[in-house]
């Protein structure tokens, strides 16, 4: 184990019924570190925090504190305090009483026996906690007279007054307005420096994570997508999801054309990443890494079709053929005019494609020669399981040598291309229905992830616009489903 590690999660998982909220989660946190769990709603970040706090018990795996297993330890025996989005302050108590509440219940060791804290000890600790959150003069104030930001700081004071080794913060700024959130971000960072303890923070706000953290853990569907410093996460995203979730990004499907050369938006660019020639990859370009030039200059050119003033810069959308390119620039440029642009090699970040097709390893053939995926039966070309075969009147596959096969219940691997799934607005019209859980724009098309009620994912490319949480239907032409039999065909030969 690394030195100075205060908490470690080993292969931690948590499922509710058949649904995994967290799966195979591995992480260590150093003493004094400010670490943030970042991801969309439902990605498992709060569940992970609750397992560290002891409010939820893992389904599998271990949680270690200073090297000791605390997986099944109740919350009150853990040197951990939590600040929630809903501050849960006691309205009938003033500020002092709210902060002192836990201390009045606390017992400390006094040699051979346990004792309660004296009033003088409580007073000293409360005043110190209020000083840390800059509310020393607020001891006698009613909770109802405080602003949202002040209530949030009281909640933090109540947590840190117990001197925990770890402070857990579950979206604590979520109830504040934008300006107050930004102010509190800076105050939290200062508090972390003053206290010197470990902060574990949960948020879905990318800017908040980048501003506050020493380390960011990006999560999706209960799994870690990337761990790194804010700079690493922003500049070197592991995959298209991270690139799309962290800040503005231009994401394109691309092809490596040679050594450190990549082709996308109909142009070959120099890059710094090495991938095999002809490999299909994803490319990420941050808007600030595109430099607009004159029409007859630059590596390529396009027409600016949109301009939005953002205060310190303009955000432009340039059409390069059928592809959109988002650019930020401090200059006030003309709309509907063609410009050139440059992208330096180190501004082009290349990632291995996570997915080139949908692969279903647990598919099988039903009695009607259909392939069953996610409890839905799709028409398919059953003869692809035996080259040169046909299907007779009884539905058996007949090989070129006359052998008949019954593939009922045969296990197969099914493959469906990203462009081979048809999406239907009427969820009842397709072979299977589901909810759109992810949308990534890739310059000239969208990549959607549709999740069925059975928690099976179908990923597809489409030029049409949808919204997350839309319910849609899906269908696939039979010839577009590739099948591979698990085991030998002779096992299914009829005697």
N, C-alpha and C positions, 0 to 999 in steps of 0.2 A: 504493500500500500504506500502511496505517496506520503512524504513527510507533511506534517501540519494539516492533515485531513481531519476535519471535525465530523463530517457525516458522509456516509457512502451508501448508495443503493445498488444492490447486486441482483440482476435478473428479476427485478420487481414487476409484478403484473397485478392487475385488479380487474375482475370482470363481474358484471351484474347480469346474472342469468347467462345467456349465450353471447352477450355483448362485452367486448373488451374495451374498458375505458383507458387502461394503461397496459402496454405489452412489452416485455423484455427490456425494461428500463434500467440502464447502467450509468451511474454518475457518481463522481466524488466532488465534495465541496471543501475548499480550504478554509481554515480559520481566518476570520476577518474579511472574507470575500463577499462581494455584492454580486449575487448571481440571480439571473432573471429567467423564469420560464415564460416563453413567448409563443403564442399561437392563436388560431381562431377559436371561437366558442366551440366547446365539445371536443377539444383535442386532448384532454386529460390533464391539463396543467394544475387545475385546482384539486383534482383527485390525488395527484402526486403530492401536493402540498399537505393535504389532509392526512395522507399516510405518514408523512414525516412528523406531523403534529400528534398523530395517534388517534385522530377522529375516525379514520378508516383503517382497517387491517388489510394488508395485501393478501391476494389469493395465492400468490407464490413469490419466492425470492426473500431477500434479507435486507434489513435496514440497520446499519451499524453507526453508533455514535462513539467517537473516540475509540474505535476498534471493538466496541462491545455491542452485541446483538440486542436491539431494542424493538424488534419487529412487533412483539406482542405486548410491549410495555404500555400501560394506560397513560393518557395525556398528562395527568397531574404529576407523574413520576419522570417526565422528560424536561430537561432544562431549556424549554422552548416556549415562546409566547407568540400568539397570533393576533394580527390586526386585520379585521375584515372590512369589506366594502361598506357594510352597514355597521356603524361603529358600536352599536349596542351599549351606549352610555345610559346610566340610570338617571332619568329625568327628575326624580325627586331628591337627588343628591346634588350638592354643588361640586365645583371642579375638584377641590381638595378631597372630598369624600369619594369621588369617583376614582381618583388616582390611588387613594389609600386603601380602597376596598380589598384588594388581594393581599396587601400587607397585613391587614388585621386578621386575616384567616391563616396566614403563613406561620409555620413553626420552624425554629432554627435550633441547631444543636448547641447545648450549653454543658459541655463535658459529658456527664453520664446521662443526662436527660434532655428532652426537648422542651422548649419554651416559646411563648409568643413574644413578638417584638414589643419593646416599650414604646410609649407614646413619643418619646424623644427620638428614638431610632426611626420610627415611622415618619415623623415630621421632617427629619433630615433627608430621608430618601425621597419623599414627595417633593420637597423644595428643589432637590437636585434634578429630579426628572422634569419638573416644570421649567427649570432653567435651561435644560438641554433643548426643549421644544419652544423656548422663548415666550413662555407664558407665566413668568414668575408672579406678576401682579394680579393674576386671575383666580387666585385660590378660592375666593368667596363668591365667585360669579355663578349664577344659575346656568345650567346647560342650555336652556332654551334661548338665552340671550347671546349665544355664541354663533359665529358664522360657520359655514360648512368646513372651511379650512381650519378654524380654531378647534372645532369638534374633532376633526381628524387628528390634530396634534395632541389633544387630550387622550384619544384612544391609543396613540403611540406612547405617550407618557405612562399610561396605565400598564402597558405591556413592558416597557423597559424598566419600570420601577422595581420589578422583581429580579432584575439583573440576569436575564436569560443568556445562555451561550449563543442561542440562535433566535433571531426575530423573523417570523414568517409574516409576509404581507400579501394578502389576497385582494388584488385590485383596489388598494386603499384610496386611490384618487378618482375612482370611477364616478362618484357622486358630485364631483366638483366641476365648475365651469372651466373653459379652456385656459383663461388667464391664471386662475387660481391653481389649476393643475401644473402649469409651467412653473409658477412660483414655488409650489410644494415639491416639485421635482428637485429643484436646487436645494431646498431646505432638507429634504431627505438625504441628499448626497452629503451635506454638511453634518447631519446627525450621524450618519454612518462613520464619518471620519472621527467625530468626537467620541463615539462609543467604542469603536474598534472591534465590535462583535460582528458575527456573520449575519448578513441579510439574505433571505431567500424570498424573491419577489415574483408575483404572478401578474401578468398583464397581456392584453391583446393589442396594446398600442405600441407600434414599432418604434416611433420616435422616443417614447418613454423608456423603452428597453435600451436603446442606443445611448440615451443621455445618462442613465443611471448606472449601468452595469459595468462590472469588471469582466464578467462572462455572461454570454447569452446562450440559452438552450432553446432552440427552435423545435416546436412539436407539431405533429400532425397525426390525427387518428391514433392517439395514444402512444406514438413512437417518436423517438428523437430523430430529427432530420439533420441537425448540425449543432455542434458545440464550438464556441470560439469567442474571441474578443469582438466587441462591436465592429471594429475595423475589418476583421476577417470575415464576419458574417455579411457585411455590406459589400466588400470588395471581392470576396472569393466565395460566393454562394455554392453550396454543394450540388444543388439541383434547381429545376425551374420553379418548384414550389417556394423554396427559400428566396430565390431572386424576385419572384412576383410578390411575396409577402413583405419583404423588407425594402421599402422605398419604391420609387418609380423605376420601372425597367422596360427596356425593349428586349423582347425574347423572340428568337427566330429559330426555325428548323434550318440546319445548315449541313454542308458536306465538306469534309477535308479534301482539298484538291492536291496537296503536296506537303512538303516539310514546312510546318508553321504557316500554312496558307489555308484559308477557309473561304468557302463561297456561300453567301447569303444575300438577300435582296438583289439578286442578279449581278453580283460583283464579287471578285476575288480580293480579299483583304489579307494583309500580313497580320500575324498574331504571335503570341509568345508561348502558347500551349502546344504540346506535341501529341498528336493522335495519328493512328495509321491512316494512310491515304484511302480515300473513298468511304471512310467511316461516317455514318450519320450522327450528328451531334446537335446539341442545343447551344445557342449563342446568347449571351446577355450583354447588352450595351446600356450603360447608365446615361440618362439624358445629358448630364453635364460633360460627358466624354465625347460628344459629337460637336465638331467645330464648323460653323457655317462659313462658307467662302463665297466668292463671286461665282456667277453662273459658269464661267469658262475655266474655273479653277477647281481644285479638290479631286478626290478619288472617284466620286460619283456625284450625281445631282438629282434633285427632286423639287416638287412644287410645294411651297408653304400654303396650307389650306385653312389653318386655324391659328389664332393668337389669343392668349389670355395673359393679362398683366397680373403678376403674383407679388408685387411690392418691390422686391429687390431684383427681379428678373422677369422676363417674358417666357411663357411656355408655348412652344410651337409644335404643331403637327405637320410633318412634311410627308407627302405621298411620294414614295419611290417605287414607281410602277404601281402594283396593287398593294404594296406594303406600307403600313404606317410607321413613321419614325418620330418619336417624341424627343424634342430638343429643348434645352433651356439656354437662354442667351440674354445678356444685359442690354443688347441693342434693340431698338424699335424698328423691326424690319417689315417690309410690305407683304400683305397677303396676296395670294394668287400670282406670285412671282416665282420663277425658277432660280434656285441657288445651288451651288456646289457644296460639298461637305467633306470633311476629313475625319477619320477615326484612327488614333494612334494604336499601334499593336497592343500596348499594355492596357488599352481601354476596351479590348475585346476579350471577354471571359468565356472560355469554352468549357462545356460540361458534357459528360457522358450522358447519352439519352437514357432516362430511366425506363422508358417504355416505348417499344416499337410496334407492339401488338398486344392484344389481350390474350393471355394464356390461362386456360382452365384445366388444371391437372386432375380434378376430381369429377370430371364429366363422365357420363355413361350413356349407353344406347338403350332406348326403351323398346317395348314390343312392337311399336309401329315404325321402327327404324329411324326414330328421331333422336337427336342428341339432347340430353337433359343438362342444362346449366342453371344453377341457382333455382332449382325446382321448377324451371320452365323448359318446355320441350320445343326445340327449334328443328324445322325441316333441314335436312342435310343430305349430302351425296354419300350414301352408305357404301357405294361401290368403291370409294377411294380407299377403303380398308383392305381390299384385295385387287391389285392392279389387273385391268382387263376383264373385270367381272361385270355381271348384270344382275338384275333382280327379277325373280320369276313371279308367277301369278300369286303364289302363296306368301310372297314377301321375303323369301330366303335369298341370300346373296349366292350367286352361282359363279364359281371361278372359271377361268378359261379351260381348265382340265375337267370341268363338269362336277367338281366337288361343291356341295351345298353347305352354306354356313348359316347358323342362327346366332346373331350377335346380341340377342336380348340380354340386357344387364352387363354387357361387356364394358369394361373400364377403358376410357380413351382420354387422350389429351386433345382439347379443342383449342384452336387458334383463330382469332378474328382480328383483322386489321383495323387500325384506328379510323380509316376512311370507309370501312365496309359496314358500319352500323348506321341505320337510318333512324333519326330522331323524329318523334311524332308529338305534336302539341297535345293530342288527346291521349292521356295515359292509358285508357282502356283499349286503344286501337292496336297496340303493339303486342309482341309475343311476351314481353316482360315490361314492367313499369318500375319507375324509381324516382328518386329525388336528386336534383343536381346539387352536389356538395362541394364542387370546386370548379372554377373557371380560370383558365390562363390564356391571355391573349398572345398570339404568336405572330403579330405583324399583319398577316392577311387571313387569319382564321382563329377560331377559338378552340381550345382543347378542354373538353368537359369531362368530369367524372360523375357518373350517375350511380347512385347506390340503391340497390333493391331492398325490399323489406327483409330479405334473408341476409343482408349485409354483404352481398356480392357487388363488386364494382365493375362497371363497364366504362371504358375510356374511349372517347371518340373525338374526331376532328370535324368541325362544322364551320361554315361561313356565317351561319345565322346567330343572332343575338338572343341570349337567354339570361335569366337571373338565377342566382343561387337560391335554393329551396323550391324552385319550380318543379312540379310533378310532370313527368313526361313518359311517353311510351317508346319502346325500342323494338326494331325488327331487323333481321339480317337475312339476306338472300341465301338460299341453301348452298349455292356454289361458292359463296364467300367464306364458308366455315371449313377450315382445314382440320382433318382428323388424323390422329395417330393412335393405333391400337397398342394397348399395354399388354405385353405378352405375345404369344404366337397365334396366328389365325387358326392353325390346325386344332387348337383347343376348342374352337367353336364349330368344328366340322360336324355335320350330321352323319350318324352311322346308318 
